Amino acid sequence: MLNSFETIAENGLIRLPSGVPAGAHCIVTILDDDPAVLRQQAEFEFSASQQRRMSHLLEKNREGTITAKESQELDALSEEFDSATLAKGRAMALLAHQNGNSHRD
């Protein structure tokens, strides 16, 4: 079974969470995010018109009256929303970690 976790390197060291077996394999992804970009991602919101359109399409989908073209539009909006939500959560977590580290110095 594949287990995954996220951690932050500190002073060039990667600290594994407790409970990770000594023989575990580790894949490292180095993130070099600009704090301004992270703040922008953390503050992302769908526009009011996008939210209304998505709600309208979701209602049509529930009613079974959505067209194929509208269904494709709903899929695209849903994918954009999901991607933005994941990026927002990740950005918020990284910013929180950076803010926490700045208080330890």
Biopython code that builds the backbone (N, CA, C, O; Angstrom):
import numpy as np
from Bio.PDB.StructureBuilder import StructureBuilder

atoms = [
    (1, "MET", "N", (0.842, -1.172, 0.000)),
    (1, "MET", "CA", (0.000, 0.000, 0.000)),
    (1, "MET", "C", (0.894, 1.244, 0.000)),
    (1, "MET", "O", (1.895, 1.305, 0.714)),
    (2, "LEU", "N", (0.520, 2.215, -0.800)),
    (2, "LEU", "CA", (1.285, 3.453, -0.916)),
    (2, "LEU", "C", (0.732, 4.480, 0.063)),
    (2, "LEU", "O", (-0.452, 4.817, 0.021)),
    (3, "ASN", "N", (1.579, 4.965, 0.926)),
    (3, "ASN", "CA", (1.202, 6.033, 1.846)),
    (3, "ASN", "C", (1.876, 7.305, 1.389)),
    (3, "ASN", "O", (3.023, 7.284, 0.944)),
    (4, "SER", "N", (1.169, 8.408, 1.498)),
    (4, "SER", "CA", (1.788, 9.675, 1.142)),
    (4, "SER", "C", (1.583, 10.663, 2.276)),
    (4, "SER", "O", (0.635, 10.560, 3.054)),
    (5, "PHE", "N", (2.483, 11.611, 2.349)),
    (5, "PHE", "CA", (2.401, 12.662, 3.352)),
    (5, "PHE", "C", (3.125, 13.870, 2.799)),
    (5, "PHE", "O", (3.869, 13.774, 1.823)),
    (6, "GLU", "N", (2.904, 14.990, 3.422)),
    (6, "GLU", "CA", (3.564, 16.217, 3.006)),
    (6, "GLU", "C", (4.335, 16.760, 4.199)),
    (6, "GLU", "O", (3.838, 16.768, 5.325)),
    (7, "THR", "N", (5.537, 17.207, 3.941)),
    (7, "THR", "CA", (6.358, 17.802, 4.993)),
    (7, "THR", "C", (7.161, 18.939, 4.389)),
    (7, "THR", "O", (7.207, 19.090, 3.169)),
    (8, "ILE", "N", (7.768, 19.706, 5.202)),
    (8, "ILE", "CA", (8.564, 20.849, 4.752)),
    (8, "ILE", "C", (10.004, 20.643, 5.214)),
    (8, "ILE", "O", (10.260, 20.251, 6.352)),
    (9, "ALA", "N", (10.935, 20.916, 4.305)),
    (9, "ALA", "CA", (12.350, 20.844, 4.679)),
    (9, "ALA", "C", (12.705, 22.083, 5.495)),
    (9, "ALA", "O", (12.262, 23.193, 5.202)),
    (10, "GLU", "N", (13.508, 21.862, 6.512)),
    (10, "GLU", "CA", (13.965, 22.976, 7.338)),
    (10, "GLU", "C", (15.482, 22.941, 7.397)),
    (10, "GLU", "O", (16.080, 21.925, 7.752)),
    (11, "ASN", "N", (16.093, 24.061, 7.046)),
    (11, "ASN", "CA", (17.556, 24.171, 7.043)),
    (11, "ASN", "C", (18.205, 23.063, 6.225)),
    (11, "ASN", "O", (19.239, 22.519, 6.609)),
    (12, "GLY", "N", (17.590, 22.736, 5.098)),
    (12, "GLY", "CA", (18.140, 21.727, 4.205)),
    (12, "GLY", "C", (17.867, 20.294, 4.598)),
    (12, "GLY", "O", (18.322, 19.379, 3.912)),
    (13, "LEU", "N", (17.134, 20.062, 5.688)),
    (13, "LEU", "CA", (16.820, 18.704, 6.133)),
    (13, "LEU", "C", (15.339, 18.423, 5.961)),
    (13, "LEU", "O", (14.487, 19.265, 6.248)),
    (14, "ILE", "N", (15.055, 17.224, 5.489)),
    (14, "ILE", "CA", (13.666, 16.791, 5.372)),
    (14, "ILE", "C", (13.348, 15.966, 6.601)),
    (14, "ILE", "O", (13.963, 14.927, 6.840)),
    (15, "ARG", "N", (12.406, 16.423, 7.363)),
    (15, "ARG", "CA", (12.014, 15.728, 8.591)),
    (15, "ARG", "C", (10.778, 14.902, 8.297)),
    (15, "ARG", "O", (9.710, 15.434, 7.993)),
    (16, "LEU", "N", (10.944, 13.582, 8.394)),
    (16, "LEU", "CA", (9.823, 12.686, 8.155)),
    (16, "LEU", "C", (8.938, 12.632, 9.389)),
    (16, "LEU", "O", (9.433, 12.700, 10.514)),
    (17, "PRO", "N", (7.632, 12.509, 9.185)),
    (17, "PRO", "CA", (6.730, 12.400, 10.330)),
    (17, "PRO", "C", (7.039, 11.137, 11.134)),
    (17, "PRO", "O", (7.573, 10.170, 10.593)),
    (18, "SER", "N", (6.707, 11.148, 12.407)),
    (18, "SER", "CA", (6.915, 9.954, 13.222)),
    (18, "SER", "C", (6.040, 8.839, 12.683)),
    (18, "SER", "O", (4.960, 9.085, 12.146)),
    (19, "GLY", "N", (6.510, 7.623, 12.829)),
    (19, "GLY", "CA", (5.759, 6.476, 12.344)),
    (19, "GLY", "C", (6.115, 6.048, 10.932)),
    (19, "GLY", "O", (5.626, 5.021, 10.462)),
    (20, "VAL", "N", (6.958, 6.813, 10.244)),
    (20, "VAL", "CA", (7.389, 6.420, 8.903)),
    (20, "VAL", "C", (8.495, 5.382, 9.067)),
    (20, "VAL", "O", (9.504, 5.655, 9.718)),
    (21, "PRO", "N", (8.319, 4.195, 8.485)),
    (21, "PRO", "CA", (9.336, 3.145, 8.638)),
    (21, "PRO", "C", (10.700, 3.596, 8.108)),
    (21, "PRO", "O", (10.779, 4.343, 7.133)),
    (22, "ALA", "N", (11.756, 3.140, 8.753)),
    (22, "ALA", "CA", (13.116, 3.530, 8.377)),
    (22, "ALA", "C", (13.440, 3.168, 6.935)),
    (22, "ALA", "O", (14.194, 3.886, 6.278)),
    (23, "GLY", "N", (12.888, 2.072, 6.430)),
    (23, "GLY", "CA", (13.181, 1.642, 5.072)),
    (23, "GLY", "C", (12.248, 2.214, 4.014)),
    (23, "GLY", "O", (12.264, 1.769, 2.867)),
    (24, "ALA", "N", (11.450, 3.181, 4.384)),
    (24, "ALA", "CA", (10.484, 3.755, 3.435)),
    (24, "ALA", "C", (11.204, 4.484, 2.309)),
    (24, "ALA", "O", (12.272, 5.060, 2.514)),
    (25, "HIS", "N", (10.618, 4.456, 1.131)),
    (25, "HIS", "CA", (11.141, 5.206, -0.001)),
    (25, "HIS", "C", (10.518, 6.593, 0.021)),
    (25, "HIS", "O", (9.371, 6.762, 0.437)),
    (26, "CYS", "N", (11.259, 7.556, -0.417)),
    (26, "CYS", "CA", (10.797, 8.939, -0.355)),
    (26, "CYS", "C", (10.964, 9.587, -1.726)),
    (26, "CYS", "O", (12.015, 9.470, -2.357)),
    (27, "ILE", "N", (9.935, 10.258, -2.169)),
    (27, "ILE", "CA", (9.998, 11.068, -3.384)),
    (27, "ILE", "C", (9.909, 12.514, -2.931)),
    (27, "ILE", "O", (8.990, 12.885, -2.200)),
    (28, "VAL", "N", (10.856, 13.326, -3.361)),
    (28, "VAL", "CA", (10.924, 14.712, -2.917)),
    (28, "VAL", "C", (10.529, 15.627, -4.063)),
    (28, "VAL", "O", (11.021, 15.486, -5.182)),
    (29, "THR", "N", (9.646, 16.555, -3.777)),
    (29, "THR", "CA", (9.292, 17.603, -4.717)),
    (29, "THR", "C", (9.726, 18.918, -4.103)),
    (29, "THR", "O", (9.345, 19.244, -2.979)),
    (30, "ILE", "N", (10.515, 19.663, -4.836)),
    (30, "ILE", "CA", (10.999, 20.943, -4.326)),
    (30, "ILE", "C", (10.087, 22.039, -4.868)),
    (30, "ILE", "O", (9.920, 22.193, -6.078)),
    (31, "LEU", "N", (9.510, 22.788, -3.951)),
    (31, "LEU", "CA", (8.624, 23.878, -4.318)),
    (31, "LEU", "C", (9.353, 25.191, -4.113)),
    (31, "LEU", "O", (9.859, 25.473, -3.026)),
    (32, "ASP", "N", (9.401, 25.969, -5.141)),
    (32, "ASP", "CA", (10.059, 27.267, -5.059)),
    (32, "ASP", "C", (9.030, 28.326, -5.431)),
    (32, "ASP", "O", (9.141, 28.992, -6.461)),
    (33, "ASP", "N", (8.036, 28.464, -4.577)),
    (33, "ASP", "CA", (6.929, 29.351, -4.874)),
    (33, "ASP", "C", (7.199, 30.766, -4.398)),
    (33, "ASP", "O", (7.745, 30.983, -3.316)),
    (34, "ASP", "N", (6.818, 31.695, -5.203)),
    (34, "ASP", "CA", (6.909, 33.106, -4.870)),
    (34, "ASP", "C", (5.795, 33.420, -3.868)),
    (34, "ASP", "O", (4.631, 33.126, -4.140)),
    (35, "PRO", "N", (6.126, 34.011, -2.719)),
    (35, "PRO", "CA", (5.093, 34.324, -1.726)),
    (35, "PRO", "C", (3.951, 35.174, -2.283)),
    (35, "PRO", "O", (2.804, 35.010, -1.866)),
    (36, "ALA", "N", (4.246, 36.072, -3.213)),
    (36, "ALA", "CA", (3.184, 36.900, -3.805)),
    (36, "ALA", "C", (2.206, 36.037, -4.604)),
    (36, "ALA", "O", (0.996, 36.259, -4.572)),
    (37, "VAL", "N", (2.749, 35.048, -5.321)),
    (37, "VAL", "CA", (1.899, 34.133, -6.090)),
    (37, "VAL", "C", (1.071, 33.273, -5.140)),
    (37, "VAL", "O", (-0.113, 33.036, -5.379)),
    (38, "LEU", "N", (1.704, 32.806, -4.056)),
    (38, "LEU", "CA", (0.967, 32.016, -3.072)),
    (38, "LEU", "C", (-0.176, 32.828, -2.463)),
    (38, "LEU", "O", (-1.277, 32.307, -2.288)),
    (39, "ARG", "N", (0.071, 34.089, -2.142)),
    (39, "ARG", "CA", (-0.989, 34.942, -1.578)),
    (39, "ARG", "C", (-2.125, 35.110, -2.583)),
    (39, "ARG", "O", (-3.300, 35.078, -2.216)),
    (40, "GLN", "N", (-1.763, 35.290, -3.855)),
    (40, "GLN", "CA", (-2.772, 35.432, -4.898)),
    (40, "GLN", "C", (-3.617, 34.152, -5.005)),
    (40, "GLN", "O", (-4.842, 34.220, -5.110)),
    (41, "GLN", "N", (-2.960, 32.993, -4.976)),
    (41, "GLN", "CA", (-3.682, 31.726, -5.036)),
    (41, "GLN", "C", (-4.562, 31.536, -3.806)),
    (41, "GLN", "O", (-5.682, 31.038, -3.915)),
    (42, "ALA", "N", (-4.062, 31.929, -2.638)),
    (42, "ALA", "CA", (-4.808, 31.759, -1.384)),
    (42, "ALA", "C", (-6.058, 32.635, -1.352)),
    (42, "ALA", "O", (-7.015, 32.317, -0.647)),
    (43, "GLU", "N", (-6.060, 33.719, -2.098)),
    (43, "GLU", "CA", (-7.186, 34.651, -2.101)),
    (43, "GLU", "C", (-8.146, 34.418, -3.266)),
    (43, "GLU", "O", (-9.119, 35.156, -3.420)),
    (44, "PHE", "N", (-7.884, 33.401, -4.087)),
    (44, "PHE", "CA", (-8.698, 33.178, -5.278)),
    (44, "PHE", "C", (-10.170, 32.948, -4.930)),
    (44, "PHE", "O", (-10.494, 32.211, -3.998)),
    (45, "GLU", "N", (-11.024, 33.571, -5.671)),
    (45, "GLU", "CA", (-12.469, 33.356, -5.584)),
    (45, "GLU", "C", (-13.021, 33.357, -7.002)),
    (45, "GLU", "O", (-12.596, 34.150, -7.842)),
    (46, "PHE", "N", (-13.967, 32.470, -7.262)),
    (46, "PHE", "CA", (-14.690, 32.529, -8.531)),
    (46, "PHE", "C", (-15.460, 33.849, -8.566)),
    (46, "PHE", "O", (-15.942, 34.318, -7.535)),
    (47, "SER", "N", (-15.571, 34.432, -9.730)),
    (47, "SER", "CA", (-16.356, 35.662, -9.845)),
    (47, "SER", "C", (-17.832, 35.336, -9.580)),
    (47, "SER", "O", (-18.257, 34.185, -9.687)),
    (48, "ALA", "N", (-18.588, 36.356, -9.240)),
    (48, "ALA", "CA", (-20.020, 36.160, -8.974)),
    (48, "ALA", "C", (-20.725, 35.586, -10.207)),
    (48, "ALA", "O", (-21.604, 34.734, -10.082)),
    (49, "SER", "N", (-20.339, 36.053, -11.385)),
    (49, "SER", "CA", (-20.979, 35.544, -12.607)),
    (49, "SER", "C", (-20.623, 34.074, -12.847)),
    (49, "SER", "O", (-21.469, 33.304, -13.303)),
    (50, "GLN", "N", (-19.384, 33.678, -12.546)),
    (50, "GLN", "CA", (-19.005, 32.266, -12.686)),
    (50, "GLN", "C", (-19.780, 31.402, -11.691)),
    (50, "GLN", "O", (-20.229, 30.306, -12.026)),
    (51, "GLN", "N", (-19.929, 31.904, -10.470)),
    (51, "GLN", "CA", (-20.676, 31.157, -9.460)),
    (51, "GLN", "C", (-22.138, 30.992, -9.873)),
    (51, "GLN", "O", (-22.713, 29.912, -9.739)),
    (52, "ARG", "N", (-22.734, 32.081, -10.377)),
    (52, "ARG", "CA", (-24.130, 32.001, -10.836)),
    (52, "ARG", "C", (-24.262, 31.018, -11.990)),
    (52, "ARG", "O", (-25.197, 30.217, -12.026)),
    (53, "ARG", "N", (-23.323, 31.079, -12.939)),
    (53, "ARG", "CA", (-23.390, 30.196, -14.106)),
    (53, "ARG", "C", (-23.255, 28.741, -13.680)),
    (53, "ARG", "O", (-23.987, 27.878, -14.166)),
    (54, "MET", "N", (-22.326, 28.467, -12.777)),
    (54, "MET", "CA", (-22.132, 27.101, -12.308)),
    (54, "MET", "C", (-23.387, 26.607, -11.575)),
    (54, "MET", "O", (-23.814, 25.471, -11.779)),
    (55, "SER", "N", (-23.973, 27.445, -10.732)),
    (55, "SER", "CA", (-25.199, 27.072, -10.024)),
    (55, "SER", "C", (-26.326, 26.777, -11.002)),
    (55, "SER", "O", (-27.070, 25.811, -10.833)),
    (56, "HIS", "N", (-26.448, 27.618, -12.030)),
    (56, "HIS", "CA", (-27.480, 27.417, -13.050)),
    (56, "HIS", "C", (-27.272, 26.087, -13.778)),
    (56, "HIS", "O", (-28.220, 25.326, -13.974)),
    (57, "LEU", "N", (-26.040, 25.816, -14.173)),
    (57, "LEU", "CA", (-25.752, 24.570, -14.883)),
    (57, "LEU", "C", (-25.943, 23.357, -13.978)),
    (57, "LEU", "O", (-26.426, 22.321, -14.435)),
    (58, "LEU", "N", (-25.577, 23.465, -12.721)),
    (58, "LEU", "CA", (-25.790, 22.360, -11.781)),
    (58, "LEU", "C", (-27.284, 22.079, -11.611)),
    (58, "LEU", "O", (-27.693, 20.920, -11.541)),
    (59, "GLU", "N", (-28.091, 23.124, -11.546)),
    (59, "GLU", "CA", (-29.550, 22.958, -11.427)),
    (59, "GLU", "C", (-30.109, 22.263, -12.668)),
    (59, "GLU", "O", (-30.922, 21.344, -12.562)),
    (60, "LYS", "N", (-29.665, 22.711, -13.846)),
    (60, "LYS", "CA", (-30.118, 22.078, -15.087)),
    (60, "LYS", "C", (-29.692, 20.609, -15.132)),
    (60, "LYS", "O", (-30.432, 19.756, -15.621)),
    (61, "ASN", "N", (-28.495, 20.324, -14.619)),
    (61, "ASN", "CA", (-28.001, 18.954, -14.592)),
    (61, "ASN", "C", (-28.875, 18.095, -13.667)),
    (61, "ASN", "O", (-29.227, 16.966, -14.008)),
    (62, "ARG", "N", (-29.218, 18.641, -12.494)),
    (62, "ARG", "CA", (-30.082, 17.910, -11.554)),
    (62, "ARG", "C", (-31.461, 17.639, -12.150)),
    (62, "ARG", "O", (-32.047, 16.578, -11.938)),
    (63, "GLU", "N", (-31.966, 18.618, -12.900)),
    (63, "GLU", "CA", (-33.290, 18.478, -13.513)),
    (63, "GLU", "C", (-33.274, 17.579, -14.746)),
    (63, "GLU", "O", (-34.323, 17.146, -15.223)),
    (64, "GLY", "N", (-32.072, 17.304, -15.257)),
    (64, "GLY", "CA", (-31.955, 16.490, -16.468)),
    (64, "GLY", "C", (-32.244, 17.260, -17.743)),
    (64, "GLY", "O", (-32.554, 16.660, -18.772)),
    (65, "THR", "N", (-32.148, 18.588, -17.688)),
    (65, "THR", "CA", (-32.440, 19.417, -18.862)),
    (65, "THR", "C", (-31.189, 20.052, -19.460)),
    (65, "THR", "O", (-31.290, 20.935, -20.312)),
    (66, "ILE", "N", (-30.019, 19.611, -19.024)),
    (66, "ILE", "CA", (-28.764, 20.197, -19.504)),
    (66, "ILE", "C", (-28.443, 19.673, -20.902)),
    (66, "ILE", "O", (-28.632, 18.491, -21.187)),
    (67, "THR", "N", (-27.952, 20.566, -21.774)),
    (67, "THR", "CA", (-27.557, 20.155, -23.120)),
    (67, "THR", "C", (-26.124, 19.615, -23.090)),
    (67, "THR", "O", (-25.414, 19.766, -22.096)),
    (68, "ALA", "N", (-25.721, 18.994, -24.172)),
    (68, "ALA", "CA", (-24.354, 18.456, -24.248)),
    (68, "ALA", "C", (-23.324, 19.586, -24.136)),
    (68, "ALA", "O", (-22.303, 19.438, -23.465)),
    (69, "LYS", "N", (-23.597, 20.701, -24.793)),
    (69, "LYS", "CA", (-22.680, 21.845, -24.744)),
    (69, "LYS", "C", (-22.605, 22.410, -23.323)),
    (69, "LYS", "O", (-21.523, 22.749, -22.843)),
    (70, "GLU", "N", (-23.758, 22.511, -22.653)),
    (70, "GLU", "CA", (-23.772, 23.003, -21.275)),
    (70, "GLU", "C", (-23.067, 22.031, -20.332)),
    (70, "GLU", "O", (-22.411, 22.443, -19.376)),
    (71, "SER", "N", (-23.210, 20.746, -20.612)),
    (71, "SER", "CA", (-22.540, 19.736, -19.799)),
    (71, "SER", "C", (-21.021, 19.874, -19.918)),
    (71, "SER", "O", (-20.301, 19.743, -18.928)),
    (72, "GLN", "N", (-20.548, 20.135, -21.116)),
    (72, "GLN", "CA", (-19.108, 20.360, -21.320)),
    (72, "GLN", "C", (-18.657, 21.623, -20.580)),
    (72, "GLN", "O", (-17.577, 21.656, -19.990)),
    (73, "GLU", "N", (-19.496, 22.658, -20.621)),
    (73, "GLU", "CA", (-19.174, 23.900, -19.913)),
    (73, "GLU", "C", (-19.135, 23.656, -18.405)),
    (73, "GLU", "O", (-18.252, 24.163, -17.713)),
    (74, "LEU", "N", (-20.094, 22.879, -17.899)),
    (74, "LEU", "CA", (-20.122, 22.545, -16.476)),
    (74, "LEU", "C", (-18.882, 21.749, -16.084)),
    (74, "LEU", "O", (-18.282, 22.001, -15.039)),
    (75, "ASP", "N", (-18.500, 20.796, -16.917)),
    (75, "ASP", "CA", (-17.284, 20.021, -16.646)),
    (75, "ASP", "C", (-16.060, 20.922, -16.577)),
    (75, "ASP", "O", (-15.221, 20.770, -15.690)),
    (76, "ALA", "N", (-15.958, 21.864, -17.517)),
    (76, "ALA", "CA", (-14.808, 22.776, -17.540)),
    (76, "ALA", "C", (-14.807, 23.682, -16.307)),
    (76, "ALA", "O", (-13.760, 23.898, -15.696)),
    (77, "LEU", "N", (-15.973, 24.211, -15.942)),
    (77, "LEU", "CA", (-16.060, 25.054, -14.745)),
    (77, "LEU", "C", (-15.730, 24.258, -13.489)),
    (77, "LEU", "O", (-15.036, 24.750, -12.600)),
    (78, "SER", "N", (-16.227, 23.031, -13.420)),
    (78, "SER", "CA", (-15.958, 22.180, -12.255)),
    (78, "SER", "C", (-14.475, 21.869, -12.141)),
    (78, "SER", "O", (-13.912, 21.891, -11.046)),
    (79, "GLU", "N", (-13.848, 21.580, -13.262)),
    (79, "GLU", "CA", (-12.411, 21.283, -13.265)),
    (79, "GLU", "C", (-11.611, 22.513, -12.837)),
    (79, "GLU", "O", (-10.664, 22.408, -12.057)),
    (80, "GLU", "N", (-12.000, 23.673, -13.352)),
    (80, "GLU", "CA", (-11.314, 24.914, -12.974)),
    (80, "GLU", "C", (-11.495, 25.185, -11.475)),
    (80, "GLU", "O", (-10.543, 25.564, -10.792)),
    (81, "PHE", "N", (-12.705, 24.992, -10.971)),
    (81, "PHE", "CA", (-12.991, 25.200, -9.555)),
    (81, "PHE", "C", (-12.184, 24.235, -8.691)),
    (81, "PHE", "O", (-11.585, 24.641, -7.695)),
    (82, "ASP", "N", (-12.168, 22.942, -9.075)),
    (82, "ASP", "CA", (-11.417, 21.948, -8.300)),
    (82, "ASP", "C", (-9.926, 22.263, -8.277)),
    (82, "ASP", "O", (-9.288, 22.191, -7.226)),
    (83, "SER", "N", (-9.375, 22.610, -9.432)),
    (83, "SER", "CA", (-7.941, 22.941, -9.509)),
    (83, "SER", "C", (-7.621, 24.165, -8.666)),
    (83, "SER", "O", (-6.623, 24.189, -7.944)),
    (84, "ALA", "N", (-8.472, 25.180, -8.760)),
    (84, "ALA", "CA", (-8.248, 26.405, -7.994)),
    (84, "ALA", "C", (-8.377, 26.146, -6.501)),
    (84, "ALA", "O", (-7.625, 26.707, -5.704)),
    (85, "THR", "N", (-9.330, 25.298, -6.118)),
    (85, "THR", "CA", (-9.521, 24.976, -4.702)),
    (85, "THR", "C", (-8.308, 24.239, -4.142)),
    (85, "THR", "O", (-7.866, 24.520, -3.028)),
    (86, "LEU", "N", (-7.771, 23.296, -4.918)),
    (86, "LEU", "CA", (-6.566, 22.582, -4.483)),
    (86, "LEU", "C", (-5.376, 23.531, -4.372)),
    (86, "LEU", "O", (-4.626, 23.487, -3.397)),
    (87, "ALA", "N", (-5.210, 24.386, -5.375)),
    (87, "ALA", "CA", (-4.102, 25.350, -5.348)),
    (87, "ALA", "C", (-4.268, 26.313, -4.177)),
    (87, "ALA", "O", (-3.289, 26.674, -3.524)),
    (88, "LYS", "N", (-5.503, 26.729, -3.910)),
    (88, "LYS", "CA", (-5.775, 27.642, -2.802)),
    (88, "LYS", "C", (-5.416, 26.995, -1.464)),
    (88, "LYS", "O", (-4.765, 27.615, -0.623)),
    (89, "GLY", "N", (-5.841, 25.758, -1.274)),
    (89, "GLY", "CA", (-5.542, 25.049, -0.033)),
    (89, "GLY", "C", (-4.051, 24.848, 0.169)),
    (89, "GLY", "O", (-3.531, 25.041, 1.268)),
    (90, "ARG", "N", (-3.370, 24.461, -0.895)),
    (90, "ARG", "CA", (-1.923, 24.267, -0.828)),
    (90, "ARG", "C", (-1.220, 25.577, -0.512)),
    (90, "ARG", "O", (-0.318, 25.622, 0.325)),
    (91, "ALA", "N", (-1.640, 26.647, -1.189)),
    (91, "ALA", "CA", (-1.026, 27.955, -0.957)),
    (91, "ALA", "C", (-1.252, 28.416, 0.477)),
    (91, "ALA", "O", (-0.341, 28.951, 1.109)),
    (92, "MET", "N", (-2.459, 28.214, 0.991)),
    (92, "MET", "CA", (-2.755, 28.610, 2.364)),
    (92, "MET", "C", (-1.892, 27.822, 3.357)),
    (92, "MET", "O", (-1.405, 28.379, 4.341)),
    (93, "ALA", "N", (-1.710, 26.532, 3.095)),
    (93, "ALA", "CA", (-0.886, 25.698, 3.976)),
    (93, "ALA", "C", (0.573, 26.143, 3.942)),
    (93, "ALA", "O", (1.223, 26.228, 4.983)),
    (94, "LEU", "N", (1.085, 26.424, 2.751)),
    (94, "LEU", "CA", (2.478, 26.868, 2.643)),
    (94, "LEU", "C", (2.684, 28.226, 3.300)),
    (94, "LEU", "O", (3.694, 28.449, 3.968)),
    (95, "LEU", "N", (1.734, 29.129, 3.114)),
    (95, "LEU", "CA", (1.845, 30.439, 3.745)),
    (95, "LEU", "C", (1.769, 30.323, 5.265)),
    (95, "LEU", "O", (2.506, 31.002, 5.980)),
    (96, "ALA", "N", (0.887, 29.470, 5.754)),
    (96, "ALA", "CA", (0.778, 29.269, 7.201)),
    (96, "ALA", "C", (2.076, 28.710, 7.756)),
    (96, "ALA", "O", (2.534, 29.124, 8.821)),
    (97, "HIS", "N", (2.666, 27.769, 7.034)),
    (97, "HIS", "CA", (3.934, 27.201, 7.478)),
    (97, "HIS", "C", (5.031, 28.258, 7.481)),
    (97, "HIS", "O", (5.805, 28.360, 8.432)),
    (98, "GLN", "N", (5.090, 29.051, 6.398)),
    (98, "GLN", "CA", (6.114, 30.104, 6.335)),
    (98, "GLN", "C", (5.926, 31.104, 7.468)),
    (98, "GLN", "O", (6.901, 31.553, 8.072)),
    (99, "ASN", "N", (4.695, 31.450, 7.755)),
    (99, "ASN", "CA", (4.426, 32.401, 8.848)),
    (99, "ASN", "C", (4.810, 31.784, 10.183)),
    (99, "ASN", "O", (5.334, 32.472, 11.059)),
    (100, "GLY", "N", (4.554, 30.501, 10.343)),
    (100, "GLY", "CA", (4.941, 29.825, 11.579)),
    (100, "GLY", "C", (6.442, 29.773, 11.744)),
    (100, "GLY", "O", (6.954, 29.921, 12.854)),
    (101, "ASN", "N", (7.159, 29.562, 10.639)),
    (101, "ASN", "CA", (8.626, 29.526, 10.710)),
    (101, "ASN", "C", (9.207, 30.885, 11.036)),
    (101, "ASN", "O", (10.228, 30.975, 11.718)),
    (102, "SER", "N", (8.575, 31.940, 10.561)),
    (102, "SER", "CA", (9.141, 33.266, 10.796)),
    (102, "SER", "C", (9.078, 33.644, 12.277)),
    (102, "SER", "O", (9.847, 34.490, 12.732)),
    (103, "HIS", "N", (8.169, 33.024, 13.027)),
    (103, "HIS", "CA", (8.067, 33.321, 14.459)),
    (103, "HIS", "C", (9.096, 32.548, 15.284)),
    (103, "HIS", "O", (9.352, 32.891, 16.438)),
    (104, "ARG", "N", (9.686, 31.504, 14.694)),
    (104, "ARG", "CA", (10.667, 30.696, 15.424)),
    (104, "ARG", "C", (12.069, 31.262, 15.341)),
    (104, "ARG", "O", (12.925, 30.899, 16.148)),
    (105, "ASP", "N", (12.326, 32.143, 14.385)),
    (105, "ASP", "CA", (13.682, 32.673, 14.189)),
    (105, "ASP", "C", (14.141, 33.560, 15.309)),
    (105, "ASP", "O", (15.260, 34.071, 15.272)),
]
sb = StructureBuilder()
sb.init_structure("model")
sb.init_model(0)
sb.init_chain("A")
sb.init_seg("    ")
for serial, (resi, resn, name, xyz) in enumerate(atoms, 1):
    if name == "N":
        sb.init_residue(resn, " ", resi, " ")
    sb.init_atom(name, np.array(xyz, "f"), 0.0, 1.0, " ", f" {name:<3s}", serial, name[0])
structure = sb.get_structure()
